[in-house]
Amino acid sequence: MGTPAAGEVSRYTMADVKGRNGRNGAPAWIVYKDSVYDVTKYLSEHPAGGDVILEEAGTDATKAFDESAHTPDAKQIMAKFKIGELVEEEKRYDANGKKKKRVVKAEPEGNRRSCMSIITCGLAG
């Protein structure tokens, strides 16, 4: 991805993040609530050791981060390593950090069959 203009946020896909899993000399990136962090330089500073981060590198680490016993300043420390955000199509959280509800698309009317017609077709077939 190119360098964004001043004031713009860099956008990444989960595929971009997945390739930066900290293995074989690759940088270590994680996603936390749709923001992308390059935590490569923090591996040696993490109080529990870099291996804890490497377990989540290349993935959405939101659940693992939230379930860990982080100090209140952990998010402030992490903010220093933010390099961008996920592309809009892949975001899973709203502007307040709350998980978005998944929208289930209904089938078009013409494709819908009633429960009774499904059962009848199954019995007749």
N, C-alpha and C positions, 0 to 999 in steps of 0.2 A: 504494500500500500504506500502511496506517496505521502510526502510531508504535507500536513494540512496548512492552510493559510492562518495568519495570526487570528486568534480567537476561536478557531475551529477545533473540534475534537477529532482525534484520529479514530477511525472505525475499523473494527476487526471482526472476523467471523470466528466461530468456534473451531473451524478447520485451521485457521491461522494459529490459534492458541494451542490446539492439539499438537502441532509440530514443534512447539517450544516447551518440551517436557523435561528439560534439564539433563537429558541423557545424551551420551556421546558428544559432549561439548556444546550442546544446544542451550540457549538461554532457558530460564525457568519462568514461565508466565502462568498466572492463575486468573480466574474470573471470580469476582465477588459482587453479587447483585448487579450484574451486567457491566461492571467496570473491569477493565483489563489492567493487570499489574505485572510489571517485569520485576520479579523478586530475586533475580539472579545474584545481585550484590548483597542481598540481605541474608542469604543462606547461612553464611558464617556467623551472622550476628543473632540469629533467632535463638531465644533462650532455651528452647527444647531441641535445638540442633536443626541443621538444614535438611536432614532426611525426612523430617515430619512434613516439610513443605514439598519436598520432591515427590512424596506419595501422592500429592494432589496436583503437581505441576502438569500443565497441559489440559486441565479440566476446569469445570465450574466448581470451585472450592467453597461455595457459600455455605452449604450444609455442614461440612467439616469445620469450617471456621466458627460458625455459630454454635456448634456443639462442643467446642474446645473451651477450656478455662482461660480465656484471654483477659489481660488486664484492661481497664477502661481506656488506656492510651494506645492500645493495639491498632485501632482504626486510624488514629492520628499518625502513627508510624507507617502504616500501610499506605496512607494517602501520598506519601513522598514517592512511592513507586508506581503511581498510576500513570499509564501511558495512553489510555484511551478507553473506548467503550465498545460494546458489541454493536453490530449493525442493527438497525431498527427491527428487521424481520426476525432476529434471534433473541431479542430482549424478552426477559421473563418477569421483570419487575416494573412497577409504575414509578413515577417520579418521587414518591415517598418511601421507596424501598419495600413496598408490599408486593407479594407475589400476585401477578395478574391472574385473573380467572381465565381458564381456557374456554374458547368459544367453540362449540360443537356445531358444525354446519349441518343443517337439516337437508334431507334428500329433496330434490324437486318433486312437486306433487305427482307428476307422471310416473315416477319411479317407486312411489310408495305403495305398499300393499297392506291391506288390513291383516290383523292377526288371524282372522278367520280364513282369509284367502290363502295365507301361507300354510295353515294347518290343512285345509282342504286340498291344496295342491300336493302337499306332502303325502296325504293319504291316497290320493288318486294316482300319484306317480308310481 
